[in-house]
Amino acid sequence: MSTTSSTMVRSSVTANSTATRAFVGLLQRDTWNTVRHDLPGFLAQALLQPLAFLFVFGRVLPEIGAAGPDYGAQLLPGIIALTLVLTALQNVALPLVIEFSFTKEIEDRLLAPLAPWAVALEKLVFATLRAIVAAALILPLGALILPGGLQVQGAHWPLFVVLLVVGGFAGSAIGLVLGTVVPPNQINVIFAVALTPLIFTGSTFYPWQALDSLRWFQVVTLFNPLTYVSEGMRGTLTAAPHLPAGWIVVGLTIATAGFLLVGIRGFLRRAVD
């Protein structure tokens, strides 16, 4: 009996080691492809829109008196959150649509010695890493573009790093849902319909507490996961009023878990089909 148990334990350890190596191998392959072949496209896709928002809202509007001189300091955390979530979302949803419907590359990935859910998890981790890089680049861009430069005195950098990881993973989970549940021929429509409300109801351009006079809209923003990332970033980088930390934790936890569950189910269904 002991010999059988030892054999089973060794087999389990070997299988886990093989799966870990396969997971890391897929991650390394995707990272290498980005650095070698897709770096300019990735940077343009991730940074062009935030760059425009920073320049127009953070530089032009204060210069012409349409916004206060300190508006850039409140805007920067929202732009970082927007870049983080949208980059992660797009880097999961769009490749999945292509791989499931046109190139069928997902079939090669599913042949790896990994459980199908682990293949989906690798995509989430890779997209999160790309999103973290893109969001981190907003800091030097903000220093160059905003009139007052970076105003992050007293920032809580460890919490900022945690929010980068959690917010990026939340965006990846949303992308997993879009990439597996939405039919390929409708993905462009869904992006056009979903991204605009996601951007403008996510407390990106305004603090959540400033919406007290628009209570109905303040409530609507609570249904947007981006709100919790934006307010978390605002709380870690500035002293401005923000959504209470407990709400941010609860909102991000519920949103990430919900989208992840739906996304994994959708991925497994598409993988079996």
KOLVO-539558 format. One record per residue (C-alpha): residue number from 1; x, y, z; residue in three letters. Coordinates in steps of 0.5 Angstrom, whole numbers, plus 500, padded with zeros to 3 digits. Layout:
BEGIN
<node i="NUM" east="X" north="Y" up="Z" aa="Ala"/>
...
This chain:
BEGIN
<node i="1" east="500" north="500" up="500" aa="Met"/>
<node i="2" east="506" north="505" up="502" aa="Ser"/>
<node i="3" east="509" north="503" up="495" aa="Thr"/>
<node i="4" east="503" north="505" up="491" aa="Thr"/>
<node i="5" east="502" north="511" up="495" aa="Ser"/>
<node i="6" east="509" north="513" up="494" aa="Ser"/>
<node i="7" east="508" north="512" up="487" aa="Thr"/>
<node i="8" east="502" north="516" up="486" aa="Met"/>
<node i="9" east="505" north="522" up="490" aa="Val"/>
<node i="10" east="511" north="522" up="485" aa="Arg"/>
<node i="11" east="506" north="522" up="479" aa="Ser"/>
<node i="12" east="503" north="528" up="482" aa="Ser"/>
<node i="13" east="509" north="532" up="483" aa="Val"/>
<node i="14" east="511" north="530" up="476" aa="Thr"/>
<node i="15" east="505" north="532" up="473" aa="Ala"/>
<node i="16" east="505" north="539" up="477" aa="Asn"/>
<node i="17" east="512" north="540" up="475" aa="Ser"/>
<node i="18" east="510" north="539" up="468" aa="Thr"/>
<node i="19" east="504" north="543" up="468" aa="Ala"/>
<node i="20" east="508" north="549" up="471" aa="Thr"/>
<node i="21" east="514" north="548" up="466" aa="Arg"/>
<node i="22" east="509" north="549" up="461" aa="Ala"/>
<node i="23" east="505" north="555" up="464" aa="Phe"/>
<node i="24" east="512" north="558" up="464" aa="Val"/>
<node i="25" east="514" north="556" up="457" aa="Gly"/>
<node i="26" east="507" north="559" up="454" aa="Leu"/>
<node i="27" east="508" north="566" up="458" aa="Leu"/>
<node i="28" east="516" north="566" up="456" aa="Gln"/>
<node i="29" east="513" north="565" up="449" aa="Arg"/>
<node i="30" east="508" north="570" up="449" aa="Asp"/>
<node i="31" east="513" north="575" up="452" aa="Thr"/>
<node i="32" east="518" north="574" up="447" aa="Trp"/>
<node i="33" east="513" north="575" up="441" aa="Asn"/>
<node i="34" east="511" north="582" up="444" aa="Thr"/>
<node i="35" east="519" north="584" up="445" aa="Val"/>
<node i="36" east="521" north="581" up="439" aa="Arg"/>
<node i="37" east="515" north="583" up="434" aa="His"/>
<node i="38" east="510" north="587" up="437" aa="Asp"/>
<node i="39" east="513" north="592" up="442" aa="Leu"/>
<node i="40" east="511" north="598" up="437" aa="Pro"/>
<node i="41" east="504" north="596" up="436" aa="Gly"/>
<node i="42" east="503" north="594" up="443" aa="Phe"/>
<node i="43" east="506" north="601" up="446" aa="Leu"/>
<node i="44" east="501" north="605" up="441" aa="Ala"/>
<node i="45" east="495" north="601" up="442" aa="Gln"/>
<node i="46" east="496" north="602" up="450" aa="Ala"/>
<node i="47" east="499" north="609" up="450" aa="Leu"/>
<node i="48" east="496" north="613" up="444" aa="Leu"/>
<node i="49" east="489" north="614" up="448" aa="Gln"/>
<node i="50" east="491" north="616" up="455" aa="Pro"/>
<node i="51" east="497" north="620" up="452" aa="Leu"/>
<node i="52" east="491" north="624" up="448" aa="Ala"/>
<node i="53" east="487" north="624" up="455" aa="Phe"/>
<node i="54" east="493" north="627" up="459" aa="Leu"/>
<node i="55" east="494" north="632" up="454" aa="Phe"/>
<node i="56" east="487" north="635" up="452" aa="Val"/>
<node i="57" east="484" north="634" up="459" aa="Phe"/>
<node i="58" east="490" north="635" up="463" aa="Gly"/>
<node i="59" east="494" north="640" up="459" aa="Arg"/>
<node i="60" east="490" north="644" up="454" aa="Val"/>
<node i="61" east="484" north="645" up="459" aa="Leu"/>
<node i="62" east="487" north="648" up="465" aa="Pro"/>
<node i="63" east="491" north="652" up="460" aa="Glu"/>
<node i="64" east="485" north="655" up="457" aa="Ile"/>
<node i="65" east="482" north="656" up="464" aa="Gly"/>
<node i="66" east="476" north="651" up="463" aa="Ala"/>
<node i="67" east="479" north="646" up="468" aa="Ala"/>
<node i="68" east="483" north="648" up="475" aa="Gly"/>
<node i="69" east="490" north="648" up="475" aa="Pro"/>
<node i="70" east="490" north="642" up="480" aa="Asp"/>
<node i="71" east="486" north="638" up="475" aa="Tyr"/>
<node i="72" east="492" north="634" up="473" aa="Gly"/>
<node i="73" east="493" north="631" up="479" aa="Ala"/>
<node i="74" east="486" north="628" up="480" aa="Gln"/>
<node i="75" east="486" north="626" up="473" aa="Leu"/>
<node i="76" east="493" north="622" up="473" aa="Leu"/>
<node i="77" east="490" north="617" up="477" aa="Pro"/>
<node i="78" east="484" north="616" up="473" aa="Gly"/>
<node i="79" east="488" north="615" up="467" aa="Ile"/>
<node i="80" east="493" north="610" up="470" aa="Ile"/>
<node i="81" east="487" north="606" up="472" aa="Ala"/>
<node i="82" east="484" north="607" up="465" aa="Leu"/>
<node i="83" east="490" north="605" up="461" aa="Thr"/>
<node i="84" east="491" north="599" up="466" aa="Leu"/>
<node i="85" east="484" north="596" up="465" aa="Val"/>
<node i="86" east="483" north="597" up="458" aa="Leu"/>
<node i="87" east="490" north="594" up="456" aa="Thr"/>
<node i="88" east="489" north="588" up="460" aa="Ala"/>
<node i="89" east="482" north="587" up="457" aa="Leu"/>
<node i="90" east="484" north="588" up="450" aa="Gln"/>
<node i="91" east="490" north="584" up="450" aa="Asn"/>
<node i="92" east="485" north="578" up="452" aa="Val"/>
<node i="93" east="479" north="579" up="448" aa="Ala"/>
<node i="94" east="482" north="581" up="442" aa="Leu"/>
<node i="95" east="487" north="575" up="441" aa="Pro"/>
<node i="96" east="482" north="570" up="444" aa="Leu"/>
<node i="97" east="477" north="572" up="438" aa="Val"/>
<node i="98" east="482" north="571" up="433" aa="Ile"/>
<node i="99" east="485" north="565" up="436" aa="Glu"/>
<node i="100" east="478" north="561" up="437" aa="Phe"/>
<node i="101" east="475" north="564" up="430" aa="Ser"/>
<node i="102" east="480" north="565" up="425" aa="Phe"/>
<node i="103" east="487" north="562" up="426" aa="Thr"/>
<node i="104" east="485" north="557" up="431" aa="Lys"/>
<node i="105" east="492" north="558" up="435" aa="Glu"/>
<node i="106" east="488" north="556" up="441" aa="Ile"/>
<node i="107" east="488" north="549" up="439" aa="Glu"/>
<node i="108" east="496" north="549" up="439" aa="Asp"/>
<node i="109" east="495" north="552" up="446" aa="Arg"/>
<node i="110" east="490" north="547" up="449" aa="Leu"/>
<node i="111" east="495" north="541" up="447" aa="Leu"/>
<node i="112" east="500" north="543" up="452" aa="Ala"/>
<node i="113" east="500" north="539" up="458" aa="Pro"/>
<node i="114" east="496" north="544" up="462" aa="Leu"/>
<node i="115" east="489" north="544" up="464" aa="Ala"/>
<node i="116" east="484" north="548" up="459" aa="Pro"/>
<node i="117" east="483" north="553" up="465" aa="Trp"/>
<node i="118" east="490" north="554" up="466" aa="Ala"/>
<node i="119" east="491" north="556" up="459" aa="Val"/>
<node i="120" east="486" north="561" up="460" aa="Ala"/>
<node i="121" east="490" north="563" up="466" aa="Leu"/>
<node i="122" east="496" north="564" up="463" aa="Glu"/>
<node i="123" east="493" north="569" up="458" aa="Lys"/>
<node i="124" east="490" north="573" up="464" aa="Leu"/>
<node i="125" east="497" north="573" up="467" aa="Val"/>
<node i="126" east="500" north="575" up="461" aa="Phe"/>
<node i="127" east="495" north="581" up="459" aa="Ala"/>
<node i="128" east="496" north="583" up="466" aa="Thr"/>
<node i="129" east="503" north="584" up="465" aa="Leu"/>
<node i="130" east="502" north="588" up="459" aa="Arg"/>
<node i="131" east="497" north="592" up="463" aa="Ala"/>
<node i="132" east="502" north="593" up="468" aa="Ile"/>
<node i="133" east="508" north="596" up="464" aa="Val"/>
<node i="134" east="503" north="600" up="460" aa="Ala"/>
<node i="135" east="500" north="603" up="466" aa="Ala"/>
<node i="136" east="507" north="604" up="469" aa="Ala"/>
<node i="137" east="509" north="608" up="463" aa="Leu"/>
<node i="138" east="503" north="613" up="464" aa="Ile"/>
<node i="139" east="507" north="616" up="470" aa="Leu"/>
<node i="140" east="513" north="619" up="466" aa="Pro"/>
<node i="141" east="508" north="621" up="461" aa="Leu"/>
<node i="142" east="504" north="625" up="466" aa="Gly"/>
<node i="143" east="511" north="628" up="469" aa="Ala"/>
<node i="144" east="512" north="631" up="462" aa="Leu"/>
<node i="145" east="505" north="633" up="460" aa="Ile"/>
<node i="146" east="502" north="636" up="466" aa="Leu"/>
<node i="147" east="503" north="643" up="468" aa="Pro"/>
<node i="148" east="505" north="641" up="475" aa="Gly"/>
<node i="149" east="509" north="635" up="473" aa="Gly"/>
<node i="150" east="508" north="629" up="478" aa="Leu"/>
<node i="151" east="504" north="631" up="484" aa="Gln"/>
<node i="152" east="505" north="624" up="488" aa="Val"/>
<node i="153" east="508" north="627" up="495" aa="Gln"/>
<node i="154" east="506" north="622" up="500" aa="Gly"/>
<node i="155" east="504" north="617" up="495" aa="Ala"/>
<node i="156" east="503" north="609" up="498" aa="His"/>
<node i="157" east="507" north="606" up="493" aa="Trp"/>
<node i="158" east="506" north="599" up="496" aa="Pro"/>
<node i="159" east="499" north="599" up="495" aa="Leu"/>
<node i="160" east="500" north="602" up="488" aa="Phe"/>
<node i="161" east="503" north="596" up="486" aa="Val"/>
<node i="162" east="498" north="592" up="489" aa="Val"/>
<node i="163" east="493" north="596" up="485" aa="Leu"/>
<node i="164" east="497" north="595" up="479" aa="Leu"/>
<node i="165" east="496" north="587" up="479" aa="Val"/>
<node i="166" east="489" north="587" up="482" aa="Val"/>
<node i="167" east="486" north="592" up="477" aa="Gly"/>
<node i="168" east="490" north="589" up="471" aa="Gly"/>
<node i="169" east="487" north="582" up="473" aa="Phe"/>
<node i="170" east="480" north="585" up="474" aa="Ala"/>
<node i="171" east="481" north="588" up="467" aa="Gly"/>
<node i="172" east="483" north="581" up="464" aa="Ser"/>
<node i="173" east="478" north="578" up="467" aa="Ala"/>
<node i="174" east="473" north="582" up="463" aa="Ile"/>
<node i="175" east="477" north="581" up="457" aa="Gly"/>
<node i="176" east="476" north="574" up="458" aa="Leu"/>
<node i="177" east="468" north="574" up="458" aa="Val"/>
<node i="178" east="468" north="579" up="452" aa="Leu"/>
<node i="179" east="473" north="574" up="448" aa="Gly"/>
<node i="180" east="469" north="568" up="450" aa="Thr"/>
<node i="181" east="462" north="570" up="450" aa="Val"/>
<node i="182" east="461" north="575" up="445" aa="Val"/>
<node i="183" east="460" north="572" up="438" aa="Pro"/>
<node i="184" east="466" north="574" up="433" aa="Pro"/>
<node i="185" east="462" north="577" up="428" aa="Asn"/>
<node i="186" east="459" north="582" up="434" aa="Gln"/>
<node i="187" east="466" north="583" up="438" aa="Ile"/>
<node i="188" east="467" north="590" up="434" aa="Asn"/>
<node i="189" east="460" north="592" up="436" aa="Val"/>
<node i="190" east="460" north="590" up="443" aa="Ile"/>
<node i="191" east="467" north="594" up="444" aa="Phe"/>
<node i="192" east="464" north="600" up="441" aa="Ala"/>
<node i="193" east="458" north="599" up="445" aa="Val"/>
<node i="194" east="461" north="597" up="452" aa="Ala"/>
<node i="195" east="468" north="601" up="452" aa="Leu"/>
<node i="196" east="465" north="608" up="452" aa="Thr"/>
<node i="197" east="460" north="607" up="458" aa="Pro"/>
<node i="198" east="466" north="603" up="461" aa="Leu"/>
<node i="199" east="471" north="609" up="460" aa="Ile"/>
<node i="200" east="466" north="615" up="462" aa="Phe"/>
<node i="201" east="462" north="612" up="468" aa="Thr"/>
<node i="202" east="469" north="609" up="471" aa="Gly"/>
<node i="203" east="471" north="615" up="475" aa="Ser"/>
<node i="204" east="477" north="616" up="471" aa="Thr"/>
<node i="205" east="476" north="624" up="470" aa="Phe"/>
<node i="206" east="473" north="626" up="476" aa="Tyr"/>
<node i="207" east="473" north="624" up="484" aa="Pro"/>
<node i="208" east="467" north="619" up="486" aa="Trp"/>
<node i="209" east="465" north="623" up="492" aa="Gln"/>
<node i="210" east="465" north="630" up="487" aa="Ala"/>
<node i="211" east="458" north="627" up="484" aa="Leu"/>
<node i="212" east="454" north="628" up="491" aa="Asp"/>
<node i="213" east="450" north="633" up="487" aa="Ser"/>
<node i="214" east="449" north="627" up="482" aa="Leu"/>
<node i="215" east="447" north="622" up="486" aa="Arg"/>
<node i="216" east="443" north="617" up="481" aa="Trp"/>
<node i="217" east="450" north="618" up="477" aa="Phe"/>
<node i="218" east="454" north="616" up="483" aa="Gln"/>
<node i="219" east="450" north="610" up="484" aa="Val"/>
<node i="220" east="451" north="608" up="477" aa="Val"/>
<node i="221" east="458" north="609" up="477" aa="Thr"/>
<node i="222" east="459" north="603" up="482" aa="Leu"/>
<node i="223" east="457" north="598" up="477" aa="Phe"/>
<node i="224" east="463" north="599" up="473" aa="Asn"/>
<node i="225" east="469" north="596" up="476" aa="Pro"/>
<node i="226" east="474" north="601" up="473" aa="Leu"/>
<node i="227" east="471" north="606" up="478" aa="Thr"/>
<node i="228" east="474" north="602" up="484" aa="Tyr"/>
<node i="229" east="481" north="602" up="480" aa="Val"/>
<node i="230" east="481" north="609" up="479" aa="Ser"/>
<node i="231" east="479" north="611" up="486" aa="Glu"/>
<node i="232" east="484" north="606" up="489" aa="Gly"/>
<node i="233" east="489" north="609" up="485" aa="Met"/>
<node i="234" east="487" north="616" up="487" aa="Arg"/>
<node i="235" east="487" north="614" up="494" aa="Gly"/>
<node i="236" east="494" north="611" up="493" aa="Thr"/>
<node i="237" east="497" north="617" up="489" aa="Leu"/>
<node i="238" east="494" north="623" up="492" aa="Thr"/>
<node i="239" east="490" north="626" up="498" aa="Ala"/>
<node i="240" east="484" north="628" up="495" aa="Ala"/>
<node i="241" east="477" north="625" up="497" aa="Pro"/>
<node i="242" east="476" north="618" up="494" aa="His"/>
<node i="243" east="471" north="612" up="495" aa="Leu"/>
<node i="244" east="472" north="608" up="502" aa="Pro"/>
<node i="245" east="478" north="603" up="502" aa="Ala"/>
<node i="246" east="473" north="598" up="504" aa="Gly"/>
<node i="247" east="468" north="599" up="498" aa="Trp"/>
<node i="248" east="474" north="599" up="493" aa="Ile"/>
<node i="249" east="476" north="592" up="496" aa="Val"/>
<node i="250" east="469" north="589" up="496" aa="Val"/>
<node i="251" east="468" north="592" up="489" aa="Gly"/>
<node i="252" east="474" north="589" up="486" aa="Leu"/>
<node i="253" east="473" north="582" up="489" aa="Thr"/>
<node i="254" east="466" north="582" up="487" aa="Ile"/>
<node i="255" east="468" north="584" up="480" aa="Ala"/>
<node i="256" east="474" north="580" up="479" aa="Thr"/>
<node i="257" east="471" north="574" up="482" aa="Ala"/>
<node i="258" east="464" north="574" up="478" aa="Gly"/>
<node i="259" east="468" north="576" up="471" aa="Phe"/>
<node i="260" east="473" north="570" up="472" aa="Leu"/>
<node i="261" east="468" north="565" up="473" aa="Leu"/>
<node i="262" east="464" north="567" up="467" aa="Val"/>
<node i="263" east="470" north="568" up="463" aa="Gly"/>
<node i="264" east="473" north="561" up="465" aa="Ile"/>
<node i="265" east="466" north="558" up="464" aa="Arg"/>
<node i="266" east="466" north="561" up="457" aa="Gly"/>
<node i="267" east="473" north="559" up="455" aa="Phe"/>
<node i="268" east="472" north="552" up="457" aa="Leu"/>
<node i="269" east="465" north="551" up="453" aa="Arg"/>
<node i="270" east="469" north="554" up="447" aa="Arg"/>
<node i="271" east="475" north="550" up="448" aa="Ala"/>
<node i="272" east="471" north="543" up="448" aa="Val"/>
<node i="273" east="467" north="546" up="442" aa="Asp"/>
